[in-house]
Amino acid sequence: MALSRIIKSNQILFKSTKLIPPNSSLLHSCKSPLFFPSNQRRPICAKHRNDNFLSSDQINISNAFISILIKHPFSPNNPELNNLVPLLTHKIVESVLNNLKNWRLAQQFFTWVSSLPGYKHNIYTYNAMASILSRARQNAQLKALALDVVDSNCSMNPGALGFFIRCLGSVGLVDEANNLFDQVKRIGLCVPNSYSYNCLLEALSKSNLIDLVETRLKEMRNLGLEFDKYTLTPVLQVYCIAGQFDKALSVFNEMLERGWADEHVLSILVVAFSKWGEVDKAIELIDRMEERGMRLNEKTFYVLIHGFVRESRMDKALCLFDKIRKLGFCRSISLFDVMIGGLCKNNEREKALSLYSEMKELGIDPDFGILTKLISSFSEEEEEMDRLLQQCWEYVGSQSKNLLFNSVLEGLVRNGSIDTACNLIQSVMGNNRNGGSVLVKYFLNEKEVVTLNTNSFTSVINGLLGAGKVDMALSLFREMVQFGCNPTLSHYNDLIDALCKLNRLEESYELLRQMKEMGLEPTHFTHNCIFGCLCRLEDVEGAVELVRKMRFYGHEPWIKYSTLLVKNLCKHEKAVEACKFLTDMAQEGFLPDIITYSAAINGLIKIKSVDKGLELFQEICARGYCPDVISYNILIKGLCKAKRVAEAEGLLNDMMLKGLVPSEVTYNYLIGGWCKNGEIDRAMLCLSKMFGKEREANVITYATLVDGLCNFGRPDDALKLWDEMGRKGCIPNRIAYHTLVNGLCRCGRSSAALVHFNEMKEKEMRPDSYIYIALISAFLSDTNLPCVLDMLKEMVDVGNLPDPLDKNFPIIRGAICNLLEDARTSFSIKHLIAEGKIPDVSLLEGAEGRHKPSI
């Protein structure tokens, strides 16, 4: 039930916002007052009983239990524990649980106590345990505890039920909370009140369960339970999370009218406005709430500023930042980072610099990220960069000069000025005193010389690699080592990766050797970069050798590279070598996946080793692999190509027995196989099976069958199937038309072929040369020379006339000869010869003077 049928419409806070008017009001259907007396406040959680509830003797007993439990590993047979058993009460158990810091120890104690003869937990001990498990986020144990509460028929009051529900909801166990609520009601262990329902609504709202929230509201109304702000707050929350703008505003306005809208409620709606992109409405709401004496807390301001920056609404973000300043809230470095980053992204550099100055005045030292964002936002223009560095230089102490230098390098790299960054670092190294003129004067100051470190080089090396300048990156890397900066594992990995992608294997191995000499162990990534390079180079021996080394390090080769190697080998008809590679990999303990094996099987079939492909398939099945539909399709295709269609159909049955669903491709291979074997009826039967399995035949299916029917002299059946294809909504493509027209021509049905030929052209599908040849042959067989002439003229017009060396040209030559000999067509054909549009066949045959055109 929609909330619009639960909560009455109210005057809307924003006059510009239109709401859907509710149809009924749940709130106003309650006869009792709608809010609790001022002295009745909803607790944040059910309050634990503490030592104030215990007598001095009970406190001593509780402390004795705790002392024994924390001093020794827990043992149910501990005599000290067993001596205290007669003194156990529910209050003491609850006190012990609340004072144990370790959830495992608390659960062991809880379980042990429940096994004692004559003892049964009450709801307060259950709640103490639930609180411990929820704080420790032990969801599995908390689920089991919720079931145990019901199974033990533990009675409870509404407040205790609400507390347990909140424990479940706080760790996302919403279904469990909802089920517990229903079970306790059904069994009669508790009669929930408004507080119990409010706790449940709070849990449900966190999981965006709108329908369930509305159902529970309806239950409350039917039971005559009072609504308060703690009832509607989770309702507001759930609509805000779901982005249901109108309903959320309706709830908020109801709460506002009842005097229930406090800072927390305000924060929920304002943050929602921000997430919805309604930045102006969020600001308007904040202003109106301030008029009512309410204000957002510091955390909400931070959330909103992040949201406004994300929406590129820096005007509103600055407005909130100013409010934070006036309210005296702490402006952290992270907040300055977000604000300066947003302003730089919007190219509002002056404002970003102003905030940078403010940050320094507050004594907050900028970090690498802030400086980099500032520098990245400035162009490569010398004047702008000079102005920025002047301002930064004023606030940067001598120890921070290196940080500023590294930020400049990173900023230059980010805005694409990689060459400038290279020149600058070379200048500081003393290799290029004239590079980066404006920048050098800051960092080569005689009083304060910048000290280069590994981070200085890292930014530039990464930038060069990103720009594809691998040789320059390698050169700078070597200079870094010579300069005395220690290279990191990341440096070696990035360079090896770049070299391997360029198939520069020897250089990669050299870096790997240097890396080991530096005492840096190669990682999984390092080895796989080189393994991938070896696979791309089809170096089987090198790949297997590296895999043996990887096994020593505990690294596993990436399957994608093994598959690539197998595919490349098979592409070059080296399927046997690919299979040997897979065997070697398996012997080293690295089993390829079914995709890799399928590639090998496909390679074997391509070199006509179908039996070896079948053998490999059976071998991997025996080893526990589960071939997929693609694997089966590869074999079925190979068998059908080898005219072993019966075996292929056996594989089809096998895959269905294993629960796999054959695809349209599977059936198409079989249909094509039966057609090529001359068993057209079995192909048609396969089509029927396809429909029986609710697989839709595609244009390839129909084209294959049409071709098969025409091959066996059944053009009428082919035309019927063609019509059926149209009725089933399968639209024929150019290839399908070619198949039909060609097939009809072979069957001597030139008239029908011409009809479909013209239909194809009407659909703007261009016929191939061989279709014209097929039609000309058919018309010649029918001695329909005028149609032959029309086809020949059309071939000339569209540029489809074959070359005299083409294998189909003899048909054209024969057609020209026939046309020259017929009185109806001889004039036109001679005219075409005279214009040079068709060759003079007499010249081609070496018979001069024969059929010489004369106009």
Helices and strands as residue ranges (DSSP letters): G 3-5, G 27-29, G 51-53, H 56-71, H 79-84, G 85-87, H 90-99, H 103-114, H 123-135, H 139-151, H 158-170, H 174-187, H 194-205, H 210-223, H 229-242, H 245-258, H 263-276, H 279-291, H 298-310, H 314-327, H 333-345, H 349-361, H 368-377, H 382-395, G 398-400, H 401-414, H 418-429, H 437-443, H 454-466, H 470-483, H 489-501, H 505-517, H 524-536, H 540-553, H 559-571, H 575-587, H 594-606, H 610-622, H 629-641, H 645-657, H 664-676, H 680-692, H 699-711, H 715-727, H 734-746, H 750-762, H 769-781, H 785-798, H 809-821, H 826-834, H 841-845
